[in-house]
Amino acid sequence: MNLDFGTINYLAVILGAVAICILGSFWYSPMIFWNTWQTLKGLKQEDLPSLGKVMTGSILMAIVNSFLLAIIAQWANIDGWAEGLWLGLVVGLVIAATSATNALYEGMKLKLYMITAGFHVISIIIAGIIIGSFS
């Protein structure tokens, strides 16, 4: 299995990362899941970390996730948005299943787990569609 970094479409990686960030900004907004998430986590506004640090880390991780997904897409010879969707679904479900183990040990409430895992699955599916579209 060879990896050729020259054949990775870096525009697709960046667009995938941007899509992850956009979804996250809606998903964790007060109009969707923010209030429920914050309540389930038991966090008060003053307990939250600096927004700048969180956003910087989120953007960096979105780029890393999109880049790693592009590597997997290259290995799997993904061709087109539909194959990208399926790749995103499989990878997203692997992330969700792995996170479930942590959630069980932490005693995380199911609703909190579903909010977090749901974001990961949907964001990776979207990134997969974008990366697959550029293949």
C-alpha positions as a Python dict, from the first residue, in 0.01 Angstrom:
ca = {
    (1, 'M'): (0, 0, 0),
    (2, 'N'): (170, 312, -123),
    (3, 'L'): (82, 665, -28),
    (4, 'D'): (152, 946, -269),
    (5, 'F'): (101, 1281, -96),
    (6, 'G'): (127, 1446, -437),
    (7, 'T'): (-202, 1294, -547),
    (8, 'I'): (-401, 1410, -244),
    (9, 'N'): (-635, 1689, -344),
    (10, 'Y'): (-549, 1954, -86),
    (11, 'L'): (-835, 2178, -198),
    (12, 'A'): (-1075, 1895, -110),
    (13, 'V'): (-900, 1854, 228),
    (14, 'I'): (-943, 2225, 306),
    (15, 'L'): (-1305, 2229, 186),
    (16, 'G'): (-1375, 1919, 396),
    (17, 'A'): (-1224, 2090, 700),
    (18, 'V'): (-1427, 2406, 635),
    (19, 'A'): (-1744, 2196, 608),
    (20, 'I'): (-1665, 2027, 941),
    (21, 'C'): (-1618, 2369, 1105),
    (22, 'I'): (-1938, 2509, 955),
    (23, 'L'): (-2139, 2208, 1070),
    (24, 'G'): (-1984, 2239, 1417),
    (25, 'S'): (-2074, 2607, 1440),
    (26, 'F'): (-2440, 2519, 1375),
    (27, 'W'): (-2449, 2189, 1565),
    (28, 'Y'): (-2311, 2344, 1884),
    (29, 'S'): (-2500, 2671, 1851),
    (30, 'P'): (-2766, 2776, 2104),
    (31, 'M'): (-3036, 2721, 1842),
    (32, 'I'): (-2949, 2351, 1806),
    (33, 'F'): (-2754, 2154, 2071),
    (34, 'W'): (-2547, 2403, 2272),
    (35, 'N'): (-2784, 2450, 2565),
    (36, 'T'): (-2858, 2079, 2596),
    (37, 'W'): (-2489, 1989, 2562),
    (38, 'Q'): (-2382, 2246, 2823),
    (39, 'T'): (-2652, 2130, 3068),
    (40, 'L'): (-2568, 1762, 3021),
    (41, 'K'): (-2198, 1838, 3075),
    (42, 'G'): (-2287, 2035, 3389),
    (43, 'L'): (-2087, 2335, 3274),
    (44, 'K'): (-2147, 2696, 3365),
    (45, 'Q'): (-2040, 2977, 3132),
    (46, 'E'): (-1747, 3065, 3360),
    (47, 'D'): (-1623, 2702, 3348),
    (48, 'L'): (-1575, 2707, 2972),
    (49, 'P'): (-1226, 2739, 2821),
    (50, 'S'): (-1120, 3034, 2608),
    (51, 'L'): (-1315, 3046, 2282),
    (52, 'G'): (-996, 3134, 2092),
    (53, 'K'): (-817, 2821, 2212),
    (54, 'V'): (-1118, 2602, 2144),
    (55, 'M'): (-1170, 2740, 1793),
    (56, 'T'): (-801, 2714, 1706),
    (57, 'G'): (-793, 2353, 1821),
    (58, 'S'): (-1119, 2274, 1642),
    (59, 'I'): (-994, 2416, 1313),
    (60, 'L'): (-666, 2228, 1343),
    (61, 'M'): (-843, 1899, 1421),
    (62, 'A'): (-1087, 1951, 1132),
    (63, 'I'): (-789, 1984, 896),
    (64, 'V'): (-624, 1674, 1044),
    (65, 'N'): (-947, 1471, 1020),
    (66, 'S'): (-1008, 1579, 662),
    (67, 'F'): (-646, 1504, 565),
    (68, 'L'): (-656, 1158, 724),
    (69, 'L'): (-986, 1086, 550),
    (70, 'A'): (-824, 1186, 220),
    (71, 'I'): (-543, 938, 287),
    (72, 'I'): (-795, 661, 355),
    (73, 'A'): (-986, 761, 39),
    (74, 'Q'): (-667, 729, -163),
    (75, 'W'): (-593, 384, -17),
    (76, 'A'): (-951, 274, -87),
    (77, 'N'): (-950, 417, -441),
    (78, 'I'): (-1261, 623, -368),
    (79, 'D'): (-1413, 756, -688),
    (80, 'G'): (-1699, 1001, -664),
    (81, 'W'): (-1923, 1152, -402),
    (82, 'A'): (-2128, 835, -339),
    (83, 'E'): (-1820, 631, -251),
    (84, 'G'): (-1700, 925, -41),
    (85, 'L'): (-2032, 920, 144),
    (86, 'W'): (-1996, 550, 224),
    (87, 'L'): (-1636, 598, 334),
    (88, 'G'): (-1743, 886, 557),
    (89, 'L'): (-2023, 677, 704),
    (90, 'V'): (-1792, 384, 785),
    (91, 'V'): (-1518, 604, 932),
    (92, 'G'): (-1773, 813, 1122),
    (93, 'L'): (-1929, 501, 1271),
    (94, 'V'): (-1584, 373, 1373),
    (95, 'I'): (-1527, 703, 1555),
    (96, 'A'): (-1871, 681, 1718),
    (97, 'A'): (-1821, 319, 1824),
    (98, 'T'): (-1478, 393, 1969),
    (99, 'S'): (-1618, 695, 2152),
    (100, 'A'): (-1896, 475, 2293),
    (101, 'T'): (-1642, 280, 2495),
    (102, 'N'): (-1520, 601, 2656),
    (103, 'A'): (-1879, 713, 2712),
    (104, 'L'): (-1958, 387, 2892),
    (105, 'Y'): (-1657, 414, 3124),
    (106, 'E'): (-1732, 781, 3194),
    (107, 'G'): (-2097, 710, 3268),
    (108, 'M'): (-2197, 958, 2999),
    (109, 'K'): (-2567, 1011, 2947),
    (110, 'L'): (-2697, 864, 2622),
    (111, 'K'): (-2829, 1200, 2501),
    (112, 'L'): (-2488, 1363, 2546),
    (113, 'Y'): (-2319, 1075, 2365),
    (114, 'M'): (-2568, 1099, 2078),
    (115, 'I'): (-2506, 1473, 2037),
    (116, 'T'): (-2129, 1425, 2026),
    (117, 'A'): (-2121, 1106, 1820),
    (118, 'G'): (-2387, 1239, 1583),
    (119, 'F'): (-2171, 1540, 1507),
    (120, 'H'): (-1871, 1321, 1431),
    (121, 'V'): (-2062, 1084, 1204),
    (122, 'I'): (-2235, 1359, 1006),
    (123, 'S'): (-1923, 1577, 977),
    (124, 'I'): (-1710, 1288, 848),
    (125, 'I'): (-1983, 1189, 600),
    (126, 'I'): (-1987, 1546, 465),
    (127, 'A'): (-1607, 1556, 444),
    (128, 'G'): (-1615, 1217, 270),
    (129, 'I'): (-1862, 1344, 12),
    (130, 'I'): (-1641, 1645, -58),
    (131, 'I'): (-1321, 1442, -79),
    (132, 'G'): (-1490, 1178, -295),
    (133, 'S'): (-1624, 1449, -529),
    (134, 'F'): (-1270, 1558, -603),
    (135, 'S'): (-1147, 1206, -677),
}
